[in-house]
């Protein structure tokens, strides 16, 4: 099952994270595209993904799984994006790519006007995965 991206404009789109399961399915709603909401006149996208793919391989070099295939996404300043999907659908992989924790296997990825590997971009990003790598006794 593929991931579902719900894109909404501005802070009033979601009032409480408990509302997330009750959000309507907007995957085929053209009003959810960045062009319908973004103020693009003088701004650039906060994140742009063009044909992004991520493949994980087995130790022998054969394909284990294509976690993301040909993903296109634009996120503009002021938008909230809900990334939803079944276990194993690529949600965490997408977030790790956006944060620069992993590199895509293909496509073009730009975050904050640059590559997530760039020091300028990395300084502006924060990422804390669900399973924290930090030791409990140190946090």
C-alpha positions as CSV (number, residue, x, y, z in Angstrom):
1,X,0.0,0.0,0.0
2,X,1.5,3.4,-1.0
3,X,1.9,6.3,1.4
4,X,-0.7,9.0,1.4
5,X,0.3,12.7,1.5
6,X,-2.3,15.2,2.7
7,X,-1.2,18.7,2.1
8,X,-3.2,21.5,3.7
9,X,-2.6,25.3,3.8
10,X,-1.8,27.2,7.0
11,X,-2.1,26.6,10.7
12,X,-5.9,26.2,10.8
13,X,-5.8,23.1,8.7
14,X,-5.2,20.8,11.7
15,X,-6.2,21.9,15.2
16,X,-5.1,18.9,17.1
17,X,-3.1,15.8,16.1
18,X,-5.9,13.6,17.4
19,X,-7.9,14.9,14.4
20,X,-5.5,13.2,12.0
21,X,-7.4,9.9,11.7
22,X,-10.6,11.9,10.9
23,X,-9.1,13.8,8.1
24,X,-10.8,13.2,4.7
25,X,-9.0,11.3,2.1
26,X,-7.6,14.1,-0.1
27,X,-5.2,12.0,-2.3
28,X,-7.2,12.7,-5.4
29,X,-8.3,16.2,-4.5
30,X,-6.7,18.7,-6.9
31,X,-7.2,21.4,-4.2
32,X,-4.5,19.7,-2.1
33,X,-1.7,20.4,-4.7
34,X,0.9,23.0,-3.9
35,X,-0.2,25.1,-6.9
36,X,-3.7,25.6,-5.3
37,X,-2.4,26.9,-2.0
38,X,1.2,28.1,-2.2
39,X,2.1,31.7,-2.5
40,X,4.8,31.1,-5.0
41,X,5.4,34.6,-6.3
42,X,8.6,35.3,-4.3
43,X,9.1,32.1,-2.4
44,X,10.6,28.8,-3.2
45,X,9.5,25.5,-2.0
46,X,10.8,24.4,1.4
47,X,11.2,20.9,0.0
48,X,11.1,19.6,-3.6
49,X,11.2,16.0,-4.5
50,X,11.4,15.1,-8.2
51,X,11.2,11.4,-9.2
52,X,12.7,10.3,-5.8
53,X,13.4,6.7,-5.3
54,X,14.9,4.7,-2.5
55,X,15.9,1.1,-2.9
56,X,17.3,-1.1,-0.1
57,X,19.6,-4.0,-1.0
58,X,20.4,-7.4,0.6
59,X,24.0,-8.1,1.4
60,X,24.4,-10.0,-1.8
61,X,23.4,-6.9,-3.8
62,X,20.0,-8.1,-4.8
63,X,17.0,-5.8,-4.2
64,X,15.4,-6.2,-0.8
65,X,12.7,-3.5,-1.3
66,X,11.9,-0.4,-3.4
67,X,10.8,1.7,-0.4
68,X,10.0,4.8,-2.6
69,X,9.4,4.8,-6.3
70,X,9.2,8.0,-8.4
71,X,7.9,10.3,-5.7
72,X,7.1,13.9,-6.6
73,X,6.3,16.4,-3.8
74,X,6.5,20.1,-3.2
75,X,6.1,21.5,0.3
76,X,5.7,25.3,0.5
77,X,6.2,27.6,3.5
78,X,3.0,27.7,5.6
79,X,1.7,24.3,4.5
80,X,1.3,21.3,6.9
81,X,1.8,17.9,5.4
82,X,0.5,14.7,6.9
83,X,2.3,11.6,5.8
84,X,0.2,8.6,6.4
85,X,0.3,5.0,5.4
86,X,0.6,1.4,6.4
87,X,3.6,-0.1,8.1
88,X,6.4,-0.4,5.6
89,X,4.9,2.0,3.1
90,X,7.9,4.4,3.1
91,X,6.9,7.1,5.6
92,X,10.0,7.0,7.7
93,X,12.2,6.6,4.6
94,X,10.7,9.8,3.1
95,X,11.4,11.7,6.4
96,X,15.0,10.3,6.6
97,X,15.6,11.5,3.0
98,X,14.2,15.0,3.8
99,X,16.4,15.2,6.9
100,X,19.5,14.1,5.0
101,X,19.9,11.0,7.2
102,X,19.8,8.9,4.1
103,X,20.4,9.6,0.4
104,X,17.9,8.8,-2.4
105,X,18.8,6.0,-4.9
106,X,17.5,8.3,-7.7
107,X,15.8,11.5,-8.5
108,X,16.4,15.1,-7.3
109,X,15.9,16.2,-3.7
110,X,16.1,19.8,-2.6
111,X,15.4,21.0,1.0
112,X,15.5,24.7,2.0
113,X,17.0,25.6,-1.4
114,X,19.9,23.1,-1.2
115,X,21.0,19.5,-0.8
116,X,20.3,18.0,2.7
117,X,24.0,17.1,2.8
118,X,25.0,20.8,2.7
119,X,26.1,22.2,6.1
120,X,23.9,25.2,5.7
121,X,20.8,23.0,5.2
122,X,21.8,20.5,7.9
123,X,22.1,23.4,10.5
124,X,18.5,24.3,9.8
125,X,17.0,20.8,10.0
126,X,16.1,18.7,13.0
127,X,15.0,15.1,13.0
128,X,14.1,12.8,15.9
129,X,12.9,9.4,14.8
130,X,10.2,7.5,16.6
131,X,12.8,5.0,18.0
132,X,15.3,7.5,19.5
133,X,19.0,6.6,19.2
134,X,19.6,8.5,22.5
135,X,20.3,6.6,25.7
136,X,17.4,6.9,28.1
137,X,19.7,7.6,31.0
138,X,21.3,10.6,29.1
139,X,18.0,12.3,28.1
